[in-house]
Amino acid sequence: MNYALPIVRDFEVWLKGEVRNVFDDDSLISHNTTVTGDAAGPLDAVGLPLGFIEGPRFGQGESEDDFVVPREYRFSVGFRF
């Protein structure tokens, strides 16, 4: 939302309001991806495991940076001339 208020010929004051993440979505955008090779499972021709075992926190967020930024309100005021 923007609003400009002309004061004099080439001089105006402007206001700007912004809302980010309006619906306050808290989705997970990054997560723990720790896996280890399954040595008890089948192996390829080189001897590397074909299966993997997920770590105990696999797929879970580990910090607040792993989630969408919460709802924010931003306001700005300025002058144009």
C-alpha positions in Angstrom: 0.0 0.0 0.0 1.5 3.4 -1.0 0.2 6.9 -0.4 1.8 10.2 -1.5 0.8 13.6 -0.2 1.9 16.6 -2.4 3.1 19.5 -0.2 4.5 22.0 -2.7 5.0 21.8 -6.5 7.8 19.2 -6.7 7.9 18.1 -3.1 5.8 15.3 -1.6 5.7 13.1 1.5 5.0 9.4 0.9 3.9 6.5 3.2 4.3 2.8 2.4 2.8 -0.1 4.3 3.6 -3.8 3.6 2.5 -7.1 5.1 4.6 -10.1 4.4 3.3 -13.7 4.9 -0.3 -12.4 5.3 -1.7 -15.8 6.1 1.0 -16.6 8.7 2.1 -19.8 6.9 4.7 -21.7 9.0 5.7 -24.4 6.5 9.0 -26.2 6.7 11.3 -25.1 3.9 14.5 -26.9 4.8 15.1 -30.0 7.0 17.6 -32.5 8.4 18.8 -34.8 5.6 21.1 -37.1 7.6 21.3 -40.7 6.2 23.8 -43.5 6.5 24.5 -46.4 4.2 22.8 -49.7 5.1 25.7 -52.1 5.2 23.4 -55.0 5.9 21.5 -54.5 2.7 22.5 -55.1 -0.9 25.7 -53.7 -2.3 26.6 -52.5 -5.8 29.5 -53.8 -7.9 32.0 -51.6 -6.1 30.8 -52.6 -2.6 28.8 -49.4 -1.8 25.4 -49.9 -0.1 22.3 -49.4 -2.2 20.0 -48.7 0.7 20.1 -46.0 3.3 18.9 -45.6 6.9 17.4 -42.2 7.8 18.8 -40.5 10.9 16.7 -40.0 14.0 15.8 -36.3 13.1 15.5 -36.9 9.3 12.8 -34.6 7.8 12.5 -32.3 10.9 13.4 -28.6 11.1 16.4 -27.9 13.3 16.4 -24.1 13.6 14.0 -21.2 12.9 15.7 -20.7 9.6 14.2 -23.9 8.4 10.7 -22.4 8.4 8.9 -19.6 6.5 9.5 -16.1 8.0 6.5 -15.3 10.3 4.1 -12.5 9.5 5.8 -9.1 9.2 4.4 -5.6 9.1 6.7 -2.9 7.5 6.1 0.8 7.4 8.2 3.4 5.5 8.0 7.2 5.3 10.0 9.4 2.9 10.2 12.6 1.0 10.4 13.1 -2.8 11.6 16.3 -4.4 
